[in-house]
Amino acid sequence: MNKYLIALAILLSSQVTFSQKKIKNDSICWNESTKLKWNDFKGKPKNVKATYADMKASAFTYTNITASGIIKDDLPEFKILCRFVKSQSWVADSTQVGIQQHEQLHFDIAELYARRIRKGIADLKKKKEKDINVYSKLIDKSLDELQEKNRDFDSKTVHGTVVEKEKAWEKDIAKEMDGLKEYKTTSEICPGH
């Protein structure tokens, strides 16, 4: 049995990091029973007016999905983590009604895509796919789709200010997540969170 480590760190922001310990101490793994609180948002907006001039955003949720794995019995095995990064997430106005739930839903959307990636990897393994590039393309494509989904969510809900549309998104995301519940982040996947 030939085993070797594959280092694959893919972040939502397209940045690559190799300091998993730093991320763990500065992050929260997605958990269905734990919701984000405003004191989890430790970052500071650099220049809200310049960066978010065309938005009504009063908070920003930074999530990342990381993939790391090994080759075991000639097939890749991956650990996919979905995290909220405290130091990169910020709140400028915590008094706006519904904004905290809007930011939570961004985290839930990231978890939805982590589940899609886990399912896609499971499907490839069932087909006995050995080519690591096939797995990498699946992950990259899913992360691109996640970015587009977040932009669409912010656009359609005007950053959480259109209540009816926000509720519809909550319902749709919950339904999609439920359909992929066997691939959810668990304490086995992300211990200590």
C-alpha positions as CSV (number, residue, x, y, z in Angstrom):
1,M,0.0,0.0,0.0
2,N,1.6,3.2,-1.2
3,K,0.7,6.3,0.9
4,Y,1.8,9.9,0.5
5,L,0.5,13.2,1.6
6,I,-1.1,15.5,-0.8
7,A,-1.2,19.1,0.4
8,L,-4.1,20.9,-1.0
9,A,-5.4,24.1,0.6
10,I,-8.0,25.9,-1.2
11,L,-9.6,29.0,0.2
12,L,-12.7,30.8,-0.9
13,S,-10.6,33.9,-1.5
14,S,-8.3,31.9,-3.8
15,Q,-5.5,32.4,-1.4
16,V,-3.3,29.5,-0.4
17,T,-2.2,28.9,3.1
18,F,-0.1,26.2,4.8
19,S,-0.6,27.3,8.3
20,Q,-3.5,25.2,9.4
21,K,-2.8,25.7,13.1
22,K,-3.2,29.5,12.6
23,I,-6.5,28.9,10.7
24,K,-7.8,26.6,13.4
25,N,-7.2,29.2,16.2
26,D,-8.7,32.0,14.1
27,S,-11.7,30.0,12.8
28,I,-15.0,28.3,13.6
29,C,-15.9,25.1,11.8
30,W,-19.5,25.0,10.5
31,N,-21.7,23.4,13.1
32,E,-25.5,23.0,12.7
33,S,-26.1,23.8,16.4
34,T,-23.8,26.8,16.7
35,K,-24.7,30.1,15.1
36,L,-22.4,33.0,14.5
37,K,-22.4,35.8,17.1
38,W,-21.3,39.4,16.5
39,N,-18.3,38.9,18.8
40,D,-17.0,36.2,16.4
41,F,-16.4,39.0,13.9
42,K,-12.9,40.2,14.9
43,G,-11.7,41.9,11.7
44,K,-11.8,45.5,10.9
45,P,-13.0,46.9,7.5
46,K,-10.0,48.6,5.8
47,N,-12.0,51.1,3.8
48,V,-15.7,50.5,3.8
49,K,-16.5,53.5,1.6
50,A,-14.0,52.6,-1.1
51,T,-14.5,48.9,-1.0
52,Y,-18.2,48.6,-0.5
53,A,-19.4,51.9,-2.1
54,D,-22.0,50.1,-4.3
55,M,-23.2,47.9,-1.5
56,K,-25.2,48.3,1.6
57,A,-23.1,45.8,3.5
58,S,-22.6,46.6,7.2
59,A,-20.9,43.2,7.8
60,F,-18.7,40.8,6.0
61,T,-18.4,37.1,6.5
62,Y,-15.1,35.5,5.3
63,T,-15.3,31.7,4.9
64,N,-12.9,29.2,3.6
65,I,-13.1,25.7,2.4
66,T,-9.9,23.6,2.7
67,A,-9.2,20.3,1.1
68,S,-6.4,18.1,2.3
69,G,-5.8,14.4,1.6
70,I,-3.8,11.3,1.2
71,I,-3.6,8.5,-1.3
72,K,-4.8,5.3,0.3
73,D,-5.1,2.1,-1.6
74,D,-4.4,4.0,-4.8
75,L,-7.4,6.3,-4.3
76,P,-7.4,9.9,-3.0
77,E,-9.1,10.4,0.4
78,F,-9.9,14.0,1.3
79,K,-10.8,15.9,4.4
80,I,-12.9,19.0,3.4
81,L,-13.3,21.7,6.1
82,C,-15.7,24.6,6.0
83,R,-14.6,27.5,8.3
84,F,-15.6,31.0,9.3
85,V,-12.4,33.1,9.7
86,K,-12.8,35.5,12.6
87,S,-9.9,37.9,11.8
88,Q,-11.1,38.5,8.2
89,S,-14.8,38.9,9.1
90,W,-16.1,42.2,10.3
91,V,-19.2,44.1,11.3
92,A,-19.6,47.9,10.9
93,D,-23.2,48.2,12.0
94,S,-24.6,45.4,14.2
95,T,-27.9,47.2,14.7
96,Q,-29.4,46.5,11.3
97,V,-32.2,44.0,11.7
98,G,-31.6,40.6,10.0
99,I,-27.9,41.2,9.1
100,Q,-26.6,38.7,11.5
101,Q,-28.8,36.0,10.0
102,H,-27.7,37.1,6.5
103,E,-24.1,36.6,7.5
104,Q,-24.9,33.2,9.0
105,L,-26.5,32.3,5.7
106,H,-23.3,33.1,3.9
107,F,-21.6,30.6,6.3
108,D,-24.4,28.0,5.6
109,I,-23.9,28.5,1.8
110,A,-20.2,27.7,2.3
111,E,-21.2,24.6,4.2
112,L,-23.6,23.6,1.3
113,Y,-20.7,23.8,-1.1
114,A,-18.4,21.8,1.2
115,R,-21.1,19.1,1.2
116,R,-21.3,19.2,-2.6
117,I,-17.6,18.8,-2.8
118,R,-17.7,15.8,-0.3
119,K,-20.5,14.2,-2.4
120,G,-18.6,14.8,-5.6
121,I,-15.5,13.2,-4.2
122,A,-17.5,10.2,-2.9
123,D,-19.0,9.8,-6.4
124,L,-15.5,9.9,-8.0
125,K,-14.2,7.3,-5.5
126,K,-17.1,5.0,-6.3
127,K,-16.0,5.1,-9.9
128,K,-12.5,4.3,-8.7
129,E,-11.1,7.6,-10.1
130,K,-7.4,7.8,-9.4
131,D,-6.4,11.0,-11.2
132,I,-5.9,13.7,-8.6
133,N,-6.5,16.3,-11.2
134,V,-10.1,15.2,-11.7
135,Y,-10.6,15.8,-7.9
136,S,-8.9,19.1,-8.1
137,K,-11.0,20.3,-11.0
138,L,-14.2,19.3,-9.0
139,I,-13.0,21.3,-6.0
140,D,-12.0,24.4,-8.1
141,K,-15.3,24.4,-10.0
142,S,-17.3,24.1,-6.8
143,L,-15.4,27.0,-5.2
144,D,-16.0,29.2,-8.3
145,E,-19.7,28.3,-8.1
146,L,-19.7,29.2,-4.4
147,Q,-18.3,32.6,-5.1
148,E,-21.0,33.2,-7.7
149,K,-23.7,31.9,-5.3
150,N,-22.6,34.4,-2.7
151,R,-22.6,37.3,-5.1
152,D,-26.1,36.3,-6.3
153,F,-27.3,36.0,-2.7
154,D,-26.1,39.5,-1.9
155,S,-27.5,40.9,-5.1
156,K,-30.9,39.4,-4.8
157,T,-31.4,40.2,-1.1
158,V,-29.6,43.5,-1.3
159,H,-27.2,42.3,1.4
160,G,-30.1,41.0,3.6
161,T,-32.2,44.1,3.5
162,V,-35.1,42.6,1.4
163,V,-36.7,40.4,4.0
164,E,-39.0,38.3,1.7
165,K,-36.1,37.4,-0.6
166,E,-33.8,36.6,2.4
167,K,-36.5,34.2,3.8
168,A,-36.8,32.5,0.4
169,W,-33.0,32.0,0.3
170,E,-33.0,30.6,3.8
171,K,-35.7,28.1,2.9
172,D,-33.9,27.1,-0.4
173,I,-30.5,26.7,1.2
174,A,-31.9,24.7,4.1
175,K,-33.7,22.4,1.6
176,E,-30.5,21.9,-0.4
177,M,-28.4,21.3,2.8
178,D,-31.0,18.7,4.0
179,G,-30.7,16.9,0.7
180,L,-26.9,16.6,1.4
181,K,-27.1,16.0,5.2
182,E,-25.0,12.8,5.0
183,Y,-22.1,15.0,3.8
184,K,-22.4,17.6,6.6
185,T,-19.4,18.8,8.6
186,T,-19.2,16.7,11.8
187,S,-17.0,16.7,14.9
188,E,-15.1,13.8,13.2
189,I,-14.3,16.0,10.3
190,C,-13.5,19.0,12.3
191,P,-12.7,18.0,15.9
192,G,-12.5,20.6,18.7
193,H,-15.1,23.0,17.2
